[in-house]
Each structure stands twice: as C-alpha cells, then as structure tokens.
Amino acid sequence: IDLGQERLISGLVYLCRQDRSRNGAVRTYSLETSMNGEDFAGLLNSEFELSTKPQRVPFPPIKTRYVRVICHTDYSGENFAAISEIGFVLAQ
C-alpha cells in the first residue's frame, strides 16, 4: 500500500467482509514497511478476531511510505483474503 508520501503511523484499522461469511476473513497476518517500496522490514505478526466490527491494532510509531499486509491464514481455511477496508492511524 502506497501512503503517497512518508508518514508517521502508529496503528492499523481493519474491517472484515460484512456479509458474515468466514471466507477470506483474515486470521493471522503480518505487516511490513518500506521507505522505497522495494526493501521491506517486518513490523508485526498478529491475529484478527472474527468480527464484522472495525479492529484497531496499535503499534509503536514508525515512519514509512509503503506498507505490505501479508495474510497467512483465514477463518474458513480456504487460504484467501477478503478485506472490506484497511487504514492506518497517523501518529500524533
């Protein structure tokens, strides 16, 4: 994800698909960041709840331009991802 310019971010907001289907609902994932879009470094590995409510994941502020979201498993076991919305929290 290209944030358009360097930004100081301190969290992620994830919204699962809203039709209550488990297909593609991300379970385990990791985030990576990069300043140039080529050299990525790991930021976190975590797990989302199975919920249709927005989920906020805070992390220490980091300056970046690019964010890679890697979905490792989903709740259906079918090994694909369906994300309704994803956003990042700007650090204060």
C-alpha positions as CSV (number, residue, x, y, z in Angstrom):
1,I,0.0,0.0,0.0
2,D,1.5,3.3,-1.1
3,L,0.7,6.0,1.5
4,G,1.5,8.7,-1.1
5,Q,4.4,10.2,1.0
6,E,6.4,9.4,4.1
7,R,4.0,9.3,7.1
8,L,4.4,8.6,10.8
9,I,1.9,5.8,11.5
10,S,1.0,4.2,14.8
11,G,-1.7,1.7,14.1
12,L,-3.9,-0.2,11.7
13,V,-7.7,-0.3,11.3
14,Y,-9.1,-3.5,9.6
15,L,-12.6,-4.2,8.6
16,C,-13.5,-7.7,7.6
17,R,-16.0,-8.5,4.9
18,Q,-19.5,-7.5,6.1
19,D,-21.7,-10.4,4.8
20,R,-20.9,-12.5,7.8
21,S,-19.1,-15.1,5.6
22,R,-16.0,-16.6,7.1
23,N,-14.5,-17.0,3.6
24,G,-11.5,-14.8,3.3
25,A,-11.8,-13.3,6.8
26,V,-8.2,-12.8,7.7
27,R,-7.0,-14.6,10.8
28,T,-3.2,-14.4,11.0
29,Y,-1.2,-11.7,9.2
30,S,2.0,-9.7,9.3
31,L,2.8,-6.1,8.4
32,E,6.0,-4.9,6.7
33,T,7.1,-1.4,6.0
34,S,9.4,0.3,3.4
35,M,10.6,3.8,2.5
36,N,11.3,2.9,-1.1
37,G,8.7,0.1,-2.0
38,E,11.4,-2.5,-2.5
39,D,13.2,-3.1,0.8
40,F,10.6,-4.2,3.4
41,A,11.2,-4.9,7.1
42,G,8.9,-6.7,9.4
43,L,6.8,-4.6,11.8
44,L,4.4,-7.1,13.5
45,N,2.8,-10.5,13.3
46,S,-0.7,-10.8,14.8
47,E,-4.2,-12.2,14.6
48,F,-7.5,-10.6,13.9
49,E,-10.7,-11.6,15.7
50,L,-13.6,-13.0,13.6
51,S,-15.8,-9.9,13.8
52,T,-17.6,-7.5,11.5
53,K,-16.6,-4.6,13.7
54,P,-13.6,-2.4,12.9
55,Q,-10.4,-3.7,14.6
56,R,-7.7,-1.3,15.8
57,V,-4.1,-2.6,16.1
58,P,-1.8,-0.1,17.7
59,F,2.0,-0.3,17.3
60,P,4.9,2.0,18.1
61,P,5.1,4.9,15.7
62,I,7.1,4.3,12.6
63,K,7.9,6.5,9.6
64,T,7.2,4.8,6.3
65,R,5.7,5.3,2.9
66,Y,4.8,1.8,1.9
67,V,3.0,-0.9,4.0
68,R,2.7,-4.6,3.0
69,V,-0.1,-6.6,4.6
70,I,0.6,-10.4,4.3
71,C,-2.4,-12.6,5.1
72,H,-1.2,-16.0,6.3
73,T,-4.4,-17.7,7.2
74,D,-8.2,-17.0,7.1
75,Y,-11.0,-18.3,9.2
76,S,-12.5,-20.5,6.5
77,G,-9.3,-22.5,5.9
78,E,-9.5,-21.8,2.2
79,N,-6.3,-19.7,2.1
80,F,-7.5,-16.5,0.6
81,A,-8.2,-13.0,1.9
82,A,-11.2,-10.6,1.5
83,I,-10.8,-7.2,3.3
84,S,-13.6,-4.6,3.2
85,E,-11.4,-1.7,4.4
86,I,-8.0,-1.2,5.8
87,G,-6.5,2.1,7.0
88,F,-3.6,3.4,9.1
89,V,-3.6,5.7,12.1
90,L,-1.4,8.7,11.9
91,A,0.8,9.2,14.9
92,Q,0.2,12.4,16.9
